[in-house]
Amino acid sequence: MTYSGFAAILGRPNVGKSTFLNQVVGTKVSITSPSPNTTRSAIRGILTDDDIQIIFVDTPGIHRPKTTLGGRLNDTARAAADGVDVILAMIEASASIGPGDRTVLTTLLESSRRENGPRPCVVVNKMDKTGRETVAKQLMAATDAVREIAEERNLADAASRVEYFAVSAKTGEGIAELLKYVQAAMPESPFLFPEDEVSDVPEAIWVAELVREQLVRKTKQELPHSIHCRVTEFVWPHITVEILVERESQKGMVIGKGGQLLKDVGIAARRQLPEGCFLELKVSVEPGWQKRDDMLDRFGY
C-alpha cells in the first residue's frame, strides 16, 4: 500500500518557502535570493520515502501587488491551496506578524474551512536566527492571530484543526517532526511521480530560472522584477537564454560594464549545469511586459 498527496507552501515574500522546499527534497529545485518574489510560479518538489510520496508546491509570496504580474502571482499562490492535502502557512520567527502574514493565515483558514479539506498548519521558520524564547512567543502570537481571524470570519472549526511547528529551513532543525505530520496526512494512492524524481520542472524552464536567479542576486534591488528569462534554443550542448527587460536603460544594467555582469551570470549559472554545456545569453527589451496581459499570457504567468 502506498500513499501520495500534495502539500502547498504559502507565505509572504522572503519567509523561506523555497529554501524550505530545497531542504526537504534534499536538492535545489527552486531558486532563491534575498529579493522578494523570486519565485514566480508553483514549483513542485517531490519527496518519496518508503511507501509515502509528498509533492510539495512552492508558491510566489503573497503580497500587495503593484503590477499585473504581481496580481497574477498572488492568484497563483492562492490557487495552489485548492485541492491539496496539507497547507503550510509560513511566517518568520523574529518578525512581528503583520498584515501580509495575516493575509496568508486568512488564506490558510479559508482554504481549510471544510472538515474534509486540507489539513492546516502554521510553520514558524528561521528559528536559527533567534532564541527559543522568541520562537515560543512567535508560536503564541501565531495562535492568537489565527484565533482572531477565525472569530472575524466565522472559521472556528478550521482554526481548531491548525497545527503549529517551528523549523529552520536553512539548517533543517525541526523539519523531521513537521515531515511526520505531513506524511500522516497523505491519502492512500499510487505514487504520482517516479520514485527517483525530485521535481516536475521542465529542463528548459529550470535553465532559464538558474539564469534569472543569478541576475536577481547580482542586480540586487535595482531591477529583479523587470527581468524575465526564457530558453529560445535547446540543442545539447548549446542552450540560448533570452533575458527580457522593460527599458533600454535596464539592458545596459544587465550587461554591465564591458559585458562583465552578464559574463559573471553565465559563469555562475553554467556551474550548476552538466559539464560541457555551452550557455549563450542574449538581452532584449520588451517595454512594460509586467503590466501587459498579452505578454504575461505568452510567458505563462
C-alpha positions, 0 to 999 in steps of 0.5 A: 500500500502506498500513499501520495498527496500534495502539500502547498507552501504559502507565505509572504515574500522572503519567509523561506518557502523555497529554501524550505522546499530545497531542504526537504527534497534534499536538492535545489529545485527552486531558486532563491535570493534575498529579493522578494518574489523570486519565485514566480510560479508553483514549483513542485518538489517531490519527496518519496520515502518508503511507501509515502510520496509528498509533492510539495508546491512552492508558491510566489509570496503573497503580497500587495501587488503593484503590477499585473504580474504581481496580481497574477502571482498572488492568484497563483499562490492562492490557487495552489491551496485548492485541492491539496492535502496539507497547507503550510502557512509560513511566517518568520520567527523574529518578525512581528506578524503583520498584515501580509502574514495575516493575509496568508493565515486568512488564506490558510483558514479559508482554504481549510474551512471544510472538515474534509479539506486540507489539513492546516498548519502554521510553520514558524521558520528561521528559528536559527536566527533567534532564541527559543524564547522568541520562537515560543512567543512567535508560536503564541502570537501565531495562535492568537492571530489565527484565533482572531481571524477565525472569530472575524470570519466565522472559521472556528472549526478550521482554526481548531484543526491548525497545527503549529511547528517551528523549523529552520529551513536553512539548517533543517532543525525541526523539519523531521517532526513537521515531515511526520505530520505531513506524511500522516496526512497523505491519502492512500494512492499510487505514487504520482511521480517516479520514485527517483524524481525530485521535481516536475520542472521542465529542463528548459524552464529550470535553465532559464530560472538558474539564469534569472536567479543569478541576475536577481542576486547580482542586480540586487534591488535595482531591477529583479522584477523587470527581468524575465528569462526564457530558453529560445534554443535547446540543442545539447550542448548549446542552450540560448537564454533570452533575458527580457527587460522593460527599458533600454536603460535596464539592458545596459544594467544587465550587461554591465560594464564591458559585458562583465555582469552578464559574463559573471551570470553565465559563469555562475549559472553554467556551474550548476549545469552538466559539464560541457554545456555551452550557455549563450545569453542574449538581452532584449527589451520588451517595454512594460511586459509586467503590466501587459496581459498579452505578454504575461499570457505568452510567458505563462504567468 
